[in-house]
Amino acid sequence: MTDEEMFNRNADLQTAFMQYILDHPEIIEKLPPDYLLVILPEDDPELAKRNEALLQARVSDGKPVVVVRMKSPGPAKLRISTPKVKVLAS
């Protein structure tokens, strides 16, 4: 996977997750201020592995980390099923 492909896949995941937050605003109350968001796609092991590596590299930044596990939205689908959101202590 090229860096551009990784960026595009992550952009699709982030867009779908942000749409989910807009549809379910109660999630916002659970998120800490100024956090690092890491999405681990359940159906894209290659991207999940790369994002996990980024998570490990950034976990010492002192910011709270929010890890979201979800399925990829697909090329034309921006809605996702209920993701599993976990806030890690900084």
C-alpha positions in Angstrom: 0.0 0.0 0.0 1.4 3.4 -0.9 1.2 6.3 1.4 -1.4 7.9 -0.9 -3.6 4.8 -0.7 -3.2 4.8 3.1 -4.2 8.4 3.3 -7.3 7.9 1.0 -8.4 4.8 3.0 -8.0 6.7 6.3 -9.8 9.7 4.9 -12.8 7.5 3.9 -12.8 5.9 7.4 -12.6 9.3 9.1 -15.4 10.7 7.0 -17.7 7.8 7.8 -16.9 8.1 11.5 -17.5 11.8 11.5 -20.9 11.1 9.8 -21.6 8.6 12.6 -20.8 11.2 15.2 -23.1 13.7 13.5 -25.9 11.1 13.5 -25.1 10.1 17.2 -24.1 13.3 19.0 -24.1 11.6 22.4 -20.7 10.1 21.3 -19.2 13.6 21.5 -19.8 13.6 25.3 -17.6 10.6 25.7 -14.6 12.0 23.8 -11.9 13.9 25.6 -10.8 17.4 24.4 -7.7 17.5 22.1 -7.4 13.8 21.4 -5.6 11.6 18.9 -8.1 9.6 16.7 -6.9 6.2 15.5 -9.3 4.1 13.4 -8.5 0.4 13.1 -10.6 -1.1 10.2 -11.8 -4.6 11.1 -12.0 -5.6 7.4 -8.7 -4.1 6.2 -5.8 -5.9 8.1 -3.1 -4.1 6.1 -4.4 -0.6 7.0 -5.2 -1.7 10.6 -1.5 -2.8 11.0 -0.2 0.5 9.6 -2.5 2.5 11.8 -1.6 0.4 14.8 2.1 1.2 14.2 1.2 4.9 14.0 -0.7 4.6 17.3 2.3 3.0 19.0 4.6 5.8 17.7 2.3 8.5 18.9 1.0 7.1 22.2 3.7 8.9 24.2 2.7 12.3 22.9 0.7 13.0 26.1 -2.7 13.4 24.3 -5.6 11.0 25.1 -6.0 8.5 22.3 -9.4 7.4 21.0 -9.3 4.1 19.2 -12.2 3.3 16.9 -12.7 -0.2 15.5 -15.1 -0.3 12.6 -15.7 -1.8 9.2 -14.7 0.2 6.1 -17.6 2.1 4.7 -17.1 0.9 1.1 -16.7 3.1 -2.0 -20.1 4.7 -2.1 -21.3 4.1 1.5 -20.8 6.8 4.1 -22.9 5.2 6.8 -21.3 2.6 9.2 -22.6 0.1 11.6 -22.1 0.9 15.3 -18.3 1.3 15.9 -16.6 0.3 19.1 -15.0 3.5 20.6 -12.4 3.3 23.3 -10.6 6.2 25.0 -7.1 5.3 26.2 -5.6 7.2 29.1 -2.8 9.5 28.2 
